[in-house]
Amino acid sequence: MCIRDRYKEDPKRVYYLSLEFLLGRMLQNALVNIDLEGKYKEALGDLGFNLEDVYEEEVDPGLGNGGLGRLAACFLDSLSTLEIPAWGYGIRYNYGIFKQAIRDGYQVELPDYWLSRGNPWEIERCDATVNVHFYGRVEKYNEGGNERFRLADYDTCLLYTSPSPRDQRGSRMPSSA
């Protein structure tokens, strides 16, 4: 069932907000979820290529620093597999956490320019922008001492969508009796 059909039913929806999503490389996840990995491996083999080598060409977006980012990504996969209408919201960082390298015998951390070649999995939403507010101050606004928070600055941000293919191999979740 596609998302438009699901929304016609007007179901409850899940909106998941996380500052980090450690999605990993998405090509293998997509091929496994739509049950095409074997066919792709065979087709590429017939052309003299190795699917594992193709997987290694994809940039791994390191958009977080640990377990919570991986957990957020797993939640999205599960919601998609269970066909629960859900959206995951996060920040599209220009840089991943960092890359490590060895220089002159020492480990160094370098910027991770994960978007340098673009991201083929995301869809730029030119039709939608959001104002993200920064900074601000608390001020009194009447004699009763009531206060409010006044936003000071904002940036207009573009939205991007990254689909999460549903696992079509059937549920692998244990059933309860």
ABEGO torsion letter per residue (X at the ends): XBAAAAAAAGBBBBBBBBABBBAEBAAAAAAAAAGAAAAAAAAAAAAGBBAAAAAAABBBBBBEAEAAAAAAAAAAAAAAAAGBBBBBBBBBBABBAEBBBBBGGBBBBBBBBAAAAEBAABBBBAABBBBBBBEEBBBBABAAGBBBBBBABBBBBBBBBBBBBBBAAEBABBBBX
